[in-house]
Amino acid sequence: MTLQEIKNKVNDNVGNDVFIRYNLGRNKVEKYRVRIKEAYKNIFIVELVDKSFEIKSFSYADVMTKTIKIDYLY
């Protein structure tokens, strides 16, 4: 998947809930159910669904290098 395809997929899902699996390395993985709030040129902002007012940002390169994995809900 190219960087442009990743950006398009994230932009298409702004406002939707997704699951993100964040690989921190050394067998440490965090899983979140988030809502994609905003998408910018190099990053996208997500808000955790389970916790109010907790916001995280990720880069599209994180998806490309498989540091994070996004599972889209349809």
C-alpha positions as CSV (number, residue, x, y, z in Angstrom):
1,M,0.0,0.0,0.0
2,T,1.4,3.4,-1.0
3,L,1.5,6.5,1.2
4,Q,-1.2,8.2,-1.0
5,E,-3.5,5.1,-0.7
6,I,-3.1,5.2,3.1
7,K,-3.9,9.0,3.2
8,N,-7.0,8.4,1.0
9,K,-8.3,5.6,3.2
10,V,-7.8,7.6,6.4
11,N,-9.5,10.7,4.8
12,D,-12.4,8.6,3.7
13,N,-12.9,7.4,7.3
14,V,-12.8,10.8,9.1
15,G,-15.6,10.7,11.7
16,N,-15.7,6.9,11.7
17,D,-14.7,4.5,14.5
18,V,-11.7,2.2,13.8
19,F,-9.5,-0.1,15.8
20,I,-5.8,0.8,16.1
21,R,-3.1,-1.6,17.2
22,Y,0.1,0.3,18.2
23,N,3.3,-1.7,18.3
24,L,5.7,-0.1,20.8
25,G,8.4,-2.7,20.3
26,R,9.8,-5.4,22.6
27,N,6.4,-7.3,22.6
28,K,4.5,-4.2,23.8
29,V,1.2,-3.5,22.0
30,E,-1.5,-1.1,22.8
31,K,-5.0,-1.4,21.3
32,Y,-7.5,1.4,21.0
33,R,-11.0,1.9,19.6
34,V,-10.8,5.4,18.2
35,R,-12.7,7.9,16.1
36,I,-10.6,9.6,13.4
37,K,-11.2,13.3,14.1
38,E,-9.0,15.1,11.5
39,A,-6.6,14.3,8.8
40,Y,-3.7,16.6,7.8
41,K,-0.9,16.5,5.3
42,N,1.5,14.4,7.4
43,I,-0.5,13.2,10.4
44,F,-4.0,12.3,11.5
45,I,-5.7,12.9,14.9
46,V,-7.8,10.3,16.7
47,E,-9.9,10.5,19.8
48,L,-10.3,7.5,22.1
49,V,-13.9,6.3,22.2
50,D,-13.7,4.7,25.6
51,K,-12.1,7.6,27.3
52,S,-13.3,11.1,27.0
53,F,-10.9,13.9,25.8
54,E,-7.9,11.6,25.2
55,I,-6.4,12.5,21.8
56,K,-3.5,10.9,20.0
57,S,-1.8,11.6,16.7
58,F,-0.1,9.3,14.2
59,S,1.7,9.8,11.0
60,Y,0.8,8.0,7.7
61,A,4.4,6.7,7.8
62,D,3.5,4.8,11.0
63,V,0.9,2.9,9.0
64,M,3.2,2.3,6.1
65,T,6.0,0.9,8.4
66,K,3.5,-1.2,10.3
67,T,4.1,0.6,13.6
68,I,0.4,0.9,13.8
69,K,-2.3,-1.2,12.1
70,I,-5.7,0.2,11.4
71,D,-8.7,-2.1,11.2
72,Y,-11.6,-0.2,9.6
73,L,-15.2,-1.0,10.8
74,Y,-17.7,-1.2,8.0
